[in-house]
């Protein structure tokens, strides 16, 4: 089992920045890819960014150039630096870890961007 705890969400004005963190505990060995997803009210959960154990990254087109995903392997912590935030970025942001082909999710953290 892998436990994931997100933090860093909050209320920010458009154009502002936030940094999300996701701390992994439990069976942290053999964690492969980790990623950030988000779900806005009335919408499906969508991929924001992922990073593999080798450091390769992939981003949703809507956040490219504004968001940066990173991973501290030693500390088992995942980050998402979000700059130039827009109202449409408002959502609950979830951390996901894949270990031995099983997905584990955090409880989510709310990000609200006001116009």
Contact map, one row per residue, 1 for C-alpha under 8 A:
1110000000000000000000000110000000000000000000000000000000000000000000000000000000000000000000000000000100000000000
1111000000000000000000011111000000000000000000000000000000000000000000000000000000000000000000001000000100000000000
1111100000000000000000011100000000000000000000000000000000000000000000000000000000000000000000000000000111000000000
0111110000000000000001111000000000000000000000000000000000000000000000000000000000000000000000110000000111100000000
0011111000000000000001110000000000000000000000000000000000000000000000000000000000000000000000100000000001110000000
0001111100000000000111100000000000000000000000000000000000000000000000000000000000000000000001100000000001111000000
0000111110000000000111000000000000000000000000000000000000000000000000000000000000000000000000000000000000001000000
0000011111000000011110000000000000000000000000000000000000000000000000000000000000000000000000000000000000001000000
0000001111100000011100000000000000000000000000000000000000000000000000000000000000000000000000000000000000001111000
0000000111110000010000000000000000000000000000000000000000000000000000000000000000000000000000000000000000001111000
0000000011111000000000000000000000000000000000000000000000000000000000000000000000000000000000000000000000000011110
0000000001111101110000000000000000000000000000000000000000000000000000000000000000000000000000000000000000000011110
0000000000111111000000000000000000000000000000000000000000000000000000000000000000001000000000000000000000000000111
0000000000011111000000000000000000000000000000000000000000000000000000000000000000011110000000000000000000000000111
0000000000001111100000000000000000000000000000000000000000000000000000000000000000111100000000000000000000000000000
0000000000011111110000000000000000000000000000000000000000000000000000000000000000111000000000000000000000000000000
0000000000010011111000000000000000000000000000000000000000000000000000000000000011111000000000000000000000000000000
0000000111010001111100000000000000000000000000000000000000000000000000000000000011100000000000000000000000000000000
0000000110000000111110000000000000000000000000000000000000000000000000000000001111000000000000000000000000000000000
0000011110000000011111000000000000000000000000000000000000000000000000000000001111000000000000000000000000000000000
0000011100000000001111100000000000000000000000000000000000000000000000000000111100000000000000000000000000000000000
0001111000000000000111110000000000000000000000000000000000000000000000000000111000000000000000100000000001000000000
0001110000000000000011111000000000000000000000000000000000000000000000000001110000000000000000000000000000000000000
0111100000000000000001111101000000000000000000000000000000000000000000000001100000000000000000000000000000000000000
0111000000000000000000111111000000000000000000000000000000000000000000000001000000000000000000000000000000000000000
1110000000000000000000011111000000000000000000000000000000000000000000000000000000000000000000000000000000000000000
1100000000000000000000001111100000000000000000000000000000000000000000000000000000000000000000000000000000000000000
0100000000000000000000011111111000000000000000000000000000000000000000000001000000000000000000000000000000000000000
0000000000000000000000000011111000000000000000000000000000000000000000000000000000000000000000000000000000000000000
0000000000000000000000000001111100000000000000000000000000000000000000000000000000000000000000000011000000000000000
0000000000000000000000000001111111000000000000000000100000000000000000000000000000000000000000001111000000000000000
0000000000000000000000000000011111000000000000000001100000000000000000000000000000000000000000001111000000000000000
0000000000000000000000000000001111100000000000000111100000000000000000000000000000000000000000001110000000000000000
0000000000000000000000000000001111110000000000000111100000000000000000000000010000000000000000111100000000000000000
0000000000000000000000000000000011111000000000111110000000000000000000000000010000000000000000111000000000000000000
0000000000000000000000000000000001111100000000111100000000000000000000000000000100000000000011110000000000000000000
0000000000000000000000000000000000111110000011111000000000000000000000000000000000000000000011110000000000000000000
0000000000000000000000000000000000011111000011110000000000000000000000000000000000000000001111000000000000000000000
0000000000000000000000000000000000001111101111000000000000000000000000000000000000000000001110000000000000000000000
0000000000000000000000000000000000000111111110000000000000000000000000000000000000000000011100000000000000000000000
0000000000000000000000000000000000000011111000000000000000000000000000000000000000000000001000000000000000000000000
0000000000000000000000000000000000000001111100000000000000000000000000000000000000000000000000000000000000000000000
0000000000000000000000000000000000000011111110000000000000000000000000000000000000000000000000000000000000000000000
0000000000000000000000000000000000000011011111000000000000000000000000000000000000000000000000000000000000000000000
0000000000000000000000000000000000001111001111100000000000000000000000000000000000000000000000000000000000000000000
0000000000000000000000000000000000001110000111110000000000000000000000000000000000000000000000000000000000000000000
0000000000000000000000000000000000111100000011111100000000110000000000000000000000000000000000000000000000000000000
0000000000000000000000000000000000111100000001111100000000110010000000000000000000000000000000000000000000000000000
0000000000000000000000000000000000111000000000111110000011110000000010000000000000000000000000000000000000000000000
0000000000000000000000000000000011110000000000111111000011100000000010000000000000000000000000000000000000000000000
0000000000000000000000000000000011100000000000001111111111000000000011100000000000000000000000000000000000000000000
0000000000000000000000000000000111000000000000000111111110000000000000000000000000000000000000000000000000000000000
0000000000000000000000000000001111000000000000000011111100000000000000000000000000000000000000000000000000000000000
0000000000000000000000000000000000000000000000000011111100000000000000000000000000000000000000000000000000000000000
0000000000000000000000000000000000000000000000000011111110000000000000100000000000000000000000000000000000000000000
0000000000000000000000000000000000000000000000000011111111000000000000000000000000000000000000000000000000000000000
0000000000000000000000000000000000000000000000001111001111100000000010000000000000000000000000000000000000000000000
0000000000000000000000000000000000000000000000001110000111110000000000000000000000000000000000000000000000000000000
0000000000000000000000000000000000000000000000111100000011111011000000000000000000000000000000000000000000000000000
0000000000000000000000000000000000000000000000111000000001111111000000000000000000000000000000000000000000000000000
0000000000000000000000000000000000000000000000000000000000111111000000000000000000000000000000000000000000000000000
0000000000000000000000000000000000000000000000000000000000011111000000000000000000000000000000000000000000000000000
0000000000000000000000000000000000000000000000010000000000111111111000000000000000000000000000000000000000000000000
0000000000000000000000000000000000000000000000000000000000111111111000000000000000000000000000000000000000000000000
0000000000000000000000000000000000000000000000000000000000000011111100000000000000000000000000000000000000000000000
0000000000000000000000000000000000000000000000000000000000000011111100000000000001111000000000000000000000000000000
0000000000000000000000000000000000000000000000000000000000000011111110000000000111100000000000000000000000000000000
0000000000000000000000000000000000000000000000000000000000000000111111000000000111000000000000000000000000000000000
0000000000000000000000000000000000000000000000001110000010000000001111100000011110000000000000000000000000000000000
0000000000000000000000000000000000000000000000000010000000000000000111110000011100000000000000000000000000000000000
0000000000000000000000000000000000000000000000000010001000000000000011111001111000000000000000000000000000000000000
0000000000000000000000000000000000000000000000000000000000000000000001111111110000000000000000000000000000000000000
0000000000000000000000000000000000000000000000000000000000000000000000111111100000000000000000000000000000000000000
0000000000000000000000000000000000000000000000000000000000000000000000011111100000000000000000000000000000000000000
0000000000000000000000000000000000000000000000000000000000000000000000011111100000000000000000000000000000000000000
0000000000000000000000111001000000000000000000000000000000000000000000111111110000000000000000000000000000000000000
0000000000000000000011110000000000000000000000000000000000000000000000111111111000000000000000000000000000000000000
0000000000000000000011100000000001100000000000000000000000000000000011110001111100000000000000000000000000000000000
0000000000000000001111000000000000000000000000000000000000000000000011100000111110000000000000000000000000000000000
0000000000000000001110000000000000010000000000000000000000000000001111000000011111000000000000000000000000000000000
0000000000000000111100000000000000000000000000000000000000000000001110000000001111100000000000000000000000000000000
0000000000000000111100000000000000000000000000000000000000000000011100000000000111111000000000000000000000000000000
0000000000000011110000000000000000000000000000000000000000000000011000000000000011111000000000000000000000000000000
0000000000000111100000000000000000000000000000000000000000000000010000000000000001111100000000000000000000000000000
0000000000001111100000000000000000000000000000000000000000000000010000000000000001111110100000000000000000000000100
0000000000000110000000000000000000000000000000000000000000000000000000000000000000011111110000000000000000000000111
0000000000000100000000000000000000000000000000000000000000000000000000000000000000001111110000000000000000000001111
0000000000000000000000000000000000000000000000000000000000000000000000000000000000000111110000000000000000000000100
0000000000000000000000000000000000000000000000000000000000000000000000000000000000001111111000000000000000000011100
0000000000000000000000000000000000000001000000000000000000000000000000000000000000000111111100000000000000000111100
0000000000000000000000000000000000000111100000000000000000000000000000000000000000000000111110000000000000000111000
0000000000000000000000000000000000000111000000000000000000000000000000000000000000000000011111000000000000011110000
0000000000000000000000000000000000011110000000000000000000000000000000000000000000000000001111100000000000011110000
0000010000000000000000000000000000011100000000000000000000000000000000000000000000000000000111110000000011111000000
0001110000000000000001000000000001111000000000000000000000000000000000000000000000000000000011111000000011110000000
0001000000000000000000000000000001111000000000000000000000000000000000000000000000000000000001111100001111000000000
0100000000000000000000000000001111100000000000000000000000000000000000000000000000000000000000111110001110000000000
0000000000000000000000000000001111000000000000000000000000000000000000000000000000000000000000011111111100000000000
0000000000000000000000000000011110000000000000000000000000000000000000000000000000000000000000001111111100000000000
0000000000000000000000000000011100000000000000000000000000000000000000000000000000000000000000000111110000000000000
0000000000000000000000000000000000000000000000000000000000000000000000000000000000000000000000000111111000000000000
0000000000000000000000000000000000000000000000000000000000000000000000000000000000000000000000000111111100000000000
0000000000000000000000000000000000000000000000000000000000000000000000000000000000000000000000011110111110000000000
1111000000000000000000000000000000000000000000000000000000000000000000000000000000000000000000011110011111000000000
0011000000000000000000000000000000000000000000000000000000000000000000000000000000000000000001111000001111100000000
0011110000000000000001000000000000000000000000000000000000000000000000000000000000000000000001110000000111110000000
0001110000000000000000000000000000000000000000000000000000000000000000000000000000000000000001100000000011111000000
0000110000000000000000000000000000000000000000000000000000000000000000000000000000000000000111100000000001111100000
0000011111000000000000000000000000000000000000000000000000000000000000000000000000000000000111000000000000111110000
0000000011000000000000000000000000000000000000000000000000000000000000000000000000000000011110000000000000011111000
0000000011110000000000000000000000000000000000000000000000000000000000000000000000000000111110000000000000001111100
0000000011110000000000000000000000000000000000000000000000000000000000000000000000000010111000000000000000000111110
0000000000111100000000000000000000000000000000000000000000000000000000000000000000001111110000000000000000000011111
0000000000111100000000000000000000000000000000000000000000000000000000000000000000000110000000000000000000000001111
0000000000001100000000000000000000000000000000000000000000000000000000000000000000000110000000000000000000000000111
